[in-house]
């Protein structure tokens, strides 16, 4: 007919292949008094088609045109509708339930992460049943009442509350996102320091399995030649330059024009089998969309970072058979091209010998690769790496220097305080190697701190120690005592 919604060929296909192809409702939940539309797709050649809401079947074949039909219903209570079709292939029934005036149920409301860096994005995901409306606070507003996801930025510790509402009232579920320590890297491979790591073929990352890197080819842990990492290192990762590298498929690096710092220790083989031997790489091949840090083998083997389109070169050769600490810092506030990046070798700011003009716009979708280029073939590096870090902020020069200065990277903090049976107090504390004053106060006034000991010591290579107070420990006269440890200047 002239008003046919489907072609003759498709009608023939439906007739030969289905009885009831689809039966569904426009909504799964209604408040009493509301309506829903039931829709179906069936064979155009059915001999009968009925709809039953539990009170008896009604004929709906007359309102089905070319196999498609619909009806508006307004159930007063939760109802199961059964569509029954009979045709040349036999009979088939399909059920649809519409829930009416029952409490909303939040099946799940979660975040993809529990902890986020300031300014980063998180993804909230929800699944709700029986909700007439669903909202999320903190400026998100109304969302799909059944399921969905939304990406939102986080700048401070935030609790997001999802509210599902219907005639029975609201129900809520909350998710709290805490802030990661901004001083810490977003990705950190200590290399060989995790339990059992040196016996396996996975480079274990801090922060969970998403940061773990799988060996490709024959990388190996070298326990005889770790880098001089502050706080100690027990192994480096060695690459042979013959098709061995590490793929971190669960972490894509820092994207767009966001601030970042890449830092690592590197000891390069004097002979590099491949031109453009690449140390750390992520992104794609479009102009500006990759972020590759490599050896400039066409120059004096200095550090180079390129973004597809152009790159920038440092000055100091890093392929010397000795360990060098390397860092690349990009701060979009100071400039948006790769020529605005800062390079540090062994803590010293480098003069650029080449400065690229391509805008940094990294496509963070390809996973981080260590020891080879992500996009190009034949760029495997020969040498060893250790303590590989990616930050989602631009470190300053003092912070770069702290990564190579023994002790500077260890935070001073008291871990535990215990009062012993004899009344003495044990204090466990962590910090950089060196000498410390052990002090006490009864009221925390600035001038109230008095010295218990000036001989507390953390040895080189250690990070924790225990101090004992057998002088001013809490007693009946002094019921509360405060303790602190202070580095000897």
Secondary structure, DSSP 8 states (H G I E B T S, - for coil): -TT-SS-HHHHHHHHHH-SEEEEEES-SEE-TT--EEEEEEE-TT-SEEEEESSS-EEE-GGGEETTEEEEEE--SS-EEEEEEEEETTEEEEEEEEEEES---EEEEEEES-SEE-TTEEEEEEEEEES-SEEEETTTTEEE-SSEEEEEEEESS-EEEEEEEEETTEEEEEEEEEEE--TTS-SEEE-SS-STTGGGSSEE--TTSGGG-EEEES--EEETT-----TT--S-EEEEESSS-EEEETT-----BT--EEEEEEEEE-SS-SSTT-EEEEEE-SSTT-EEEEEEETTTTSEEEEE-SS-EEEEEEE--SSS-EEEEEEE-TTT-SBGGG-EEEETTEE---SB----B--B---S-EEESS-SSSSS---EEEEEEEEEESS---HHHHHHTTSTTTT---EEEEEEE-TTS-EEEEEE-SSEEEEEEEESS--TT--EEEEEEEEE-TT--EEEEEE-SS---SS----EEEEEE--
